[in-house]
Amino acid sequence: MPKFAANLTMMFTEAPFLERFELAAKAGFKAVEFLFPYAYEATELRARLAGNGLELVLHNLPAGDWDAGERGIACHPERVEEFRSGVARAIEYANALGVKQLNCLAGKAPAGVADATLRRTFADNLRFAADALRKEGLKLLIEPINTYDIPGFYLNRTAQAAAILDEVVADNAYIQYDIYHAQRMEGELAATFDKYQSRIAHVQLADNPGRHEPGTGEINYAFLFAHLDAKGYTGWIGCEYKPATTTAAGLGWIKRHAL
């Protein structure tokens, strides 16, 4: 049976961030994920998790100036030191919050930089991050993201992610398979999952178009959930979607898709 984690960056946004933990627990979630913890003290976040009986299953490495439109810096050759400092900061939070995997956003390809340089920078940064995370018993994830929502995003296809991980050669580095992004870039959702299942450590979802909850668009989630279950996927599925109305009003999809 699928295990769903509420993404608190995108769900329950009718409430301030720190209040979303309680709302997720009251809605029946046993786990949460979010983009970044760094605006809050780790002690405060840990208290919210513990107080609501929630497990944190994912957050991202620092990704540059998000409010200014940056979406990661791991492929930026001029920001390697900033990236590596961010790895240390992420590990501090991960250890404090009990999360076992961290996602690395590649970022938008900077203009005028050769693809070979971008790829080498990204791979070198991933080796550094994977080594640092391995020492703490943590997994490193990389996430292909569609270039319609984020034009110029460097890592945008599952095969590309797998090829880069082949270069990195780290036994704790995996793919974060976001069904919404994969649908927009490549389709073949079940077949792609099957091909790369051994490389996938985390799954996320949203429907298309609109990036809303399952059942609002074209993706056959009843089939996909049954398929992932049949293939033995036992990890969490992060609900990284924008509710079509309110979060609570749209949660009926979970009961409809219970296996």
Secondary structure, DSSP 4 states (H G I P E B T S, - for coil): --EEEEETTTSSTTS-GGGHHHHHHHTT-SEEE-S--TTS-HHHHHHHHHHTT-EEEEEEPP-S-GGGT--B-TT-GGGHHHHHHHHHHHHHHHHHHT--EEEE-B-BPPTT--HHHHHHHHHHHHHHHHHHHHTTT-EEEE----TTTSTTBS---HHHHHHHHHHH--TTEEEEEEHHHHHHHT--HHHHHHHHGGGEEEEEE--TTTS-STTSSS--HHHHHHHHHHTT--SEEEE----SS-TGGGTHHHHHT--
